[in-house]
């Protein structure tokens, strides 16, 4: 009887990708962060993409209290960043990405309190309803 080689067993590469989890959207993705972020990438579940983007845009609406440090992008730039990252990662179909781009342009056109209202009535419900499908290769 051979002894168990614990050290070798712990370092064997394993494939933790489960097809059933992938079908339900529980797939971790890594996306580039916004310019000015202390980390180069961010990790999130694909199914949480819409709510993650909604939170990032909402934070940018409130502005950065420290103007010389941290993220400096406005809400439209944040939304455009995530449109580009979703296009690069092939998270969403082209029709959805085009609609997100249009929302970003319309958000840019709104000023002051109208921008917050537009975000709450148009952008936020759309982003919360996003359900990324299976990633295309």
trRosetta pair geometry for C-beta under 8 A, 3 or more apart (Angstrom, degrees):
i j d omega theta_ij theta_ji phi_ij phi_ji
4 9 7.2 -18 172 -19 93 141
5 8 4.1 10 131 29 119 116
5 9 6.1 142 93 -23 71 90
6 9 5.7 -60 -145 37 31 111
6 10 6.3 29 160 -22 67 107
7 10 6.1 -57 -151 31 28 109
7 11 6.8 2 160 -1 61 113
8 11 6.3 -75 -150 45 31 97
8 12 6.9 51 155 -49 67 93
9 12 6.1 -34 -153 -4 34 115
17 21 7.9 -141 -168 63 49 112
17 22 6.6 29 -176 -51 91 124
18 21 4.3 71 77 11 105 108
18 22 6.8 -177 88 -12 53 85
19 22 5.5 -56 -145 36 35 114
19 23 6.4 38 157 -23 67 103
20 23 5.8 -50 -151 31 32 113
20 24 6.8 20 153 -10 62 108
21 24 5.8 -64 -151 42 35 104
21 26 4.2 -73 -175 72 94 110
21 27 7.0 137 127 -65 92 66
22 25 7.9 65 -176 -59 30 14
22 26 7.3 -91 -73 63 27 64
22 27 5.2 51 -121 -69 70 116
22 134 7.3 57 152 -121 98 91
23 134 7.5 -19 -112 -81 53 107
24 47 7.5 -27 137 -59 66 143
25 45 6.9 77 141 158 82 105
25 46 5.4 -131 -166 84 75 98
25 47 3.2 85 142 -66 128 110
25 131 7.1 -83 -89 -165 148 81
25 132 6.7 127 -131 67 106 87
26 45 5.9 -38 -137 -147 50 125
26 46 7.8 -163 -107 38 6 90
26 47 6.6 -24 -71 1 47 126
27 45 6.7 115 61 -155 39 69
27 46 4.6 13 64 -1 94 122
27 47 7.9 113 30 -18 70 82
27 135 7.4 -115 102 -15 159 121
28 43 5.7 10 -177 -175 108 105
28 44 7.2 172 -146 94 68 18
28 45 5.9 -52 -93 -93 56 56
28 46 7.7 -141 -93 -23 10 77
29 43 7.1 169 83 -147 39 60
29 44 6.4 -23 58 67 83 66
29 45 7.4 89 12 -158 82 16
29 46 5.2 86 -18 -74 121 81
29 49 7.6 9 46 -78 139 109
29 89 6.1 70 -170 -170 134 148
29 91 7.1 13 -113 -89 173 118
30 41 5.0 20 179 170 99 134
30 42 7.2 165 -152 80 58 34
30 43 5.2 -26 -97 -95 75 78
31 41 6.5 152 78 -157 31 82
31 42 5.7 -23 63 61 84 85
31 43 8.0 156 18 -91 69 30
31 44 7.3 -24 13 27 111 101
31 82 7.9 34 166 -125 154 71
31 85 4.6 64 -161 176 117 137
31 89 6.3 -64 -97 -43 93 145
32 40 6.8 -50 -137 165 75 68
32 41 5.8 -60 -103 -103 39 70
32 42 7.9 42 142 16 10 80
32 85 6.0 -151 44 -106 83 118
33 37 3.8 -81 134 61 133 158
33 39 5.6 99 -17 86 154 80
33 40 6.4 178 22 168 105 17
33 41 6.1 -171 -21 -117 88 14
33 42 5.0 100 -80 -25 93 103
34 37 5.2 108 63 -33 71 115
34 56 7.5 160 -35 -167 131 129
34 71 5.4 38 102 -124 136 120
34 73 5.8 -112 -169 9 132 139
34 78 6.5 -29 -97 -117 138 79
34 81 5.5 29 -103 173 83 172
35 71 7.8 117 82 -128 54 75
35 73 7.3 109 53 -46 89 116
36 70 6.2 59 151 149 116 27
36 71 4.8 144 91 -102 126 46
36 72 5.7 146 -59 5 167 86
36 73 7.6 -173 27 -17 132 90
37 40 7.7 158 90 -85 105 19
37 42 7.8 -59 162 -48 160 109
37 71 6.4 17 -69 -73 74 99
39 42 6.5 102 100 -71 127 71
44 48 5.2 -114 170 80 110 115
44 49 6.8 136 106 -83 127 56
44 52 5.2 14 -157 -76 169 158
45 48 4.6 79 65 8 90 106
45 49 7.9 -114 99 -37 55 68
46 49 5.9 -13 -168 -32 44 113
46 91 6.4 -169 -147 -136 99 106
46 132 4.8 -101 166 71 100 139
46 135 7.3 -111 -118 -52 152 106
47 131 7.0 -2 -138 -141 76 68
47 132 6.8 -131 -91 40 40 95
48 51 5.4 -63 -164 52 70 105
48 52 5.3 77 136 -32 89 106
49 52 5.7 -61 -146 36 26 113
49 53 6.4 22 159 -16 65 107
49 82 8.0 148 -179 -172 92 118
49 86 6.9 100 -179 -101 139 112
49 91 6.0 144 -108 173 169 149
49 130 6.2 -83 88 112 97 130
49 132 5.5 60 22 -29 141 126
50 53 6.0 -56 -148 37 28 107
50 54 6.3 30 154 -20 64 107
50 126 8.0 -139 -151 124 117 55
50 127 4.4 163 -171 172 85 62
50 128 5.8 153 136 -100 121 15
50 129 6.8 -135 -176 56 163 31
50 130 3.1 163 -76 48 127 111
50 131 7.5 -36 -14 -53 136 37
50 132 8.0 -171 -30 -29 92 85
51 54 5.4 -49 -144 36 35 116
51 55 6.4 38 155 -20 65 103
51 127 7.0 138 -77 138 30 97
51 128 6.1 55 -84 -114 77 67
52 55 5.9 -55 -153 35 29 110
52 56 6.5 27 151 -17 63 107
53 56 5.6 -55 -147 37 34 111
53 57 6.2 31 156 -17 68 106
53 78 7.8 153 -161 142 74 96
53 79 7.0 80 178 -117 111 64
53 82 4.5 126 -118 174 116 170
53 127 5.3 -133 85 -149 106 128
53 130 7.8 26 37 28 129 153
54 57 6.0 -57 -146 39 28 107
54 58 6.2 28 155 -19 64 110
54 123 7.5 157 -117 134 82 91
54 124 5.6 85 -143 -130 118 68
54 127 4.0 159 -65 107 99 139
54 128 6.0 26 -51 -58 160 75
55 58 5.7 -56 -144 38 29 111
55 59 6.3 32 156 -21 65 104
56 59 5.8 -51 -149 33 30 111
56 60 6.6 26 153 -16 62 106
56 78 5.2 -166 134 178 102 129
56 82 7.0 139 69 -50 143 134
57 60 5.7 -58 -151 38 33 110
57 61 6.7 44 148 -29 64 100
57 75 4.9 67 -164 -151 82 90
57 78 5.1 176 -94 95 63 127
57 79 5.5 40 -97 -63 124 91
57 119 6.7 -173 136 -143 118 122
57 123 6.6 -105 125 143 159 140
57 127 7.5 -169 22 -48 137 166
58 61 5.5 -44 -154 22 36 118
58 62 7.2 32 152 -15 62 99
58 75 8.0 53 -70 -116 20 114
58 119 7.1 143 -93 159 70 139
58 124 7.6 57 -69 -96 111 109
59 62 6.1 -58 -161 33 36 108
60 63 7.5 48 -177 -76 41 31
60 71 7.0 -81 -97 122 94 128
60 73 5.9 -42 -130 97 136 80
60 74 6.0 119 161 -176 118 25
60 75 4.6 162 97 -79 114 59
60 77 7.6 -148 -172 60 156 87
60 78 4.6 -168 -14 -21 158 145
61 75 5.1 33 -70 -68 75 129
61 115 7.0 -179 -132 124 102 110
61 116 6.0 110 -174 -98 135 82
61 119 6.2 -68 -83 -14 146 173
64 67 6.4 135 94 -90 103 42
64 69 7.9 -153 164 81 133 55
64 70 5.1 178 -148 92 137 125
64 71 6.1 180 -71 73 134 67
64 72 6.5 -73 17 -97 146 49
66 69 4.8 -26 130 53 123 92
66 70 5.6 93 74 13 109 122
67 72 7.6 66 -160 -113 58 100
71 78 8.0 52 169 -88 137 110
73 77 3.9 -128 -164 93 107 125
73 78 5.1 137 115 -57 126 77
73 81 7.0 3 -171 -24 171 134
74 77 5.1 92 53 12 70 104
74 78 7.1 -130 100 -7 35 90
74 108 7.9 96 105 -109 132 75
75 78 5.6 -54 -146 34 33 113
75 79 6.4 31 157 -17 66 105
75 107 5.7 -106 110 160 110 133
75 115 6.9 144 42 170 143 119
75 119 6.6 -65 -178 -90 157 132
76 79 5.7 -53 -148 38 33 111
76 80 6.3 34 152 -19 65 106
76 104 5.0 110 -156 -172 78 77
76 105 7.4 91 -150 -83 124 21
76 107 4.6 175 -85 95 90 106
76 108 4.0 59 -103 -68 167 85
77 80 5.6 -52 -145 38 33 112
77 81 6.4 42 152 -26 64 101
78 81 5.6 -49 -152 28 32 115
78 82 6.8 22 154 -10 63 105
79 82 6.0 -60 -151 41 33 105
79 83 6.4 39 149 -24 66 103
79 100 6.7 -158 174 174 101 92
79 103 6.7 -111 173 101 150 99
79 104 4.2 -169 102 -99 122 100
79 107 6.4 91 17 41 153 154
79 123 7.2 -79 -101 -148 143 134
80 83 5.4 -48 -146 31 36 116
80 84 6.5 34 155 -17 65 103
80 101 7.2 64 -113 -122 76 70
80 104 4.9 116 -63 -167 79 156
81 84 5.9 -59 -155 37 29 109
81 85 6.4 21 152 -14 66 108
82 85 5.5 -50 -137 41 38 109
82 86 6.0 40 159 -20 67 105
82 100 7.6 -101 97 171 93 141
83 86 6.0 -57 -147 38 26 108
83 87 6.3 27 153 -20 62 108
83 97 5.7 117 -161 -159 89 83
83 100 4.7 176 -99 111 106 121
83 101 5.4 112 -157 -72 160 76
83 104 6.5 -81 -23 -29 141 146
84 87 5.7 -54 -147 35 30 112
84 88 6.3 28 155 -16 65 108
85 88 5.6 -54 -145 40 33 111
85 89 6.0 18 160 -6 68 111
86 89 6.0 -60 -136 49 28 100
86 90 8.0 163 165 -23 53 4
86 91 4.4 -82 -151 48 81 116
86 92 5.0 13 163 15 125 107
86 97 6.2 -170 99 -102 114 103
86 100 7.5 48 52 51 146 167
86 132 7.9 -141 -146 -100 109 120
87 90 7.4 22 -179 -75 30 43
87 92 7.7 -49 -75 56 52 89
87 97 5.3 89 -78 -141 96 151
89 135 7.2 -67 152 -133 80 120
90 135 5.4 95 99 -164 99 81
90 136 4.4 -111 171 55 132 88
90 137 7.6 -177 89 -68 165 11
91 132 4.6 -54 177 -129 89 134
91 135 6.5 -32 -100 -104 46 89
92 96 4.3 -101 169 85 121 130
92 97 5.4 147 93 -54 114 86
92 100 7.7 78 90 -12 160 137
92 130 7.1 -50 -96 -158 128 116
92 132 5.9 -91 -73 -113 72 83
92 133 7.7 104 -120 21 44 85
93 96 5.2 92 60 11 75 103
93 97 7.1 -144 99 -4 37 92
93 133 7.2 30 -37 24 97 127
94 97 5.6 -57 -145 40 34 112
94 98 6.2 37 156 -22 67 104
95 98 5.9 -53 -150 34 28 111
95 99 6.6 28 152 -17 62 105
96 99 5.7 -55 -151 36 33 111
96 100 6.4 35 150 -20 65 104
96 130 7.3 110 -172 -125 135 100
97 100 5.6 -50 -148 35 34 113
97 101 6.5 38 151 -21 64 103
98 101 5.5 -52 -151 34 34 115
98 102 6.5 35 150 -19 65 102
99 102 5.6 -50 -149 34 35 113
99 103 6.5 39 150 -20 65 102
99 126 7.4 -144 134 -163 118 142
100 103 5.6 -50 -149 34 34 113
100 104 6.5 39 150 -23 64 103
100 126 7.7 176 -94 135 72 132
101 104 5.5 -51 -152 32 33 116
101 105 6.7 32 152 -17 65 102
102 105 5.7 -52 -150 35 35 110
102 106 6.3 30 153 -14 67 107
103 106 5.8 -58 -146 42 32 109
103 107 6.1 37 153 -24 66 106
103 122 6.4 -176 -133 134 105 111
103 123 5.3 129 177 -100 129 88
103 126 6.6 -143 -83 62 157 159
104 107 5.6 -52 -146 34 29 114
104 108 6.6 35 151 -23 61 102
105 108 5.6 -50 -154 29 34 115
105 109 6.8 33 150 -20 64 103
106 109 5.6 -50 -151 32 38 114
106 110 6.8 38 152 -22 65 101
106 118 6.8 -152 132 -177 100 141
106 122 7.4 -54 103 111 137 158
107 110 5.9 -52 -152 29 35 110
107 115 6.5 74 -166 -148 72 88
107 118 6.1 178 -108 111 66 129
107 119 6.6 64 -124 -77 113 82
107 123 6.3 35 -77 -60 126 141
110 114 4.5 -140 -165 114 100 98
110 115 4.1 151 113 -87 109 63
110 117 7.8 -144 -170 59 144 84
110 118 4.6 -145 -55 3 168 148
111 114 6.0 38 60 49 49 113
111 115 6.2 -10 -143 -38 5 106
112 115 6.3 149 66 5 26 98
113 116 5.6 -48 -158 34 49 111
113 117 6.3 49 146 -18 72 105
114 117 5.5 -55 -147 40 36 114
114 118 6.1 39 153 -22 68 105
115 118 5.8 -52 -146 36 29 110
115 119 6.4 32 152 -21 62 105
116 119 5.6 -53 -149 34 31 114
116 120 6.4 25 156 -15 66 107
117 120 5.9 -58 -146 39 30 106
117 121 6.0 7 164 -3 67 115
118 121 6.3 -68 -136 47 25 96
118 122 5.4 -25 -177 26 67 119
118 123 6.8 57 134 -9 75 104
119 122 7.2 -68 -112 54 12 79
119 123 4.7 -41 -141 44 54 124
119 124 5.9 69 154 -32 69 98
120 123 7.8 14 -17 49 15 84
120 124 5.4 -5 -132 12 33 138
121 124 7.6 64 6 37 13 101
121 125 7.4 -19 177 0 29 116
122 125 7.1 -83 -163 38 13 98
122 126 6.6 3 159 -12 56 118
123 126 5.9 -69 -154 40 29 111
123 127 6.1 20 159 -15 70 112
124 127 6.0 -58 -141 39 28 106
124 128 6.2 24 163 -16 64 110
125 128 5.9 -58 -143 40 30 109
125 129 6.2 23 160 -15 64 114
126 129 6.0 -70 -153 41 26 107
126 130 7.1 46 149 -47 62 90
127 130 5.7 -29 -158 -7 39 117
132 135 7.6 15 159 -70 118 73
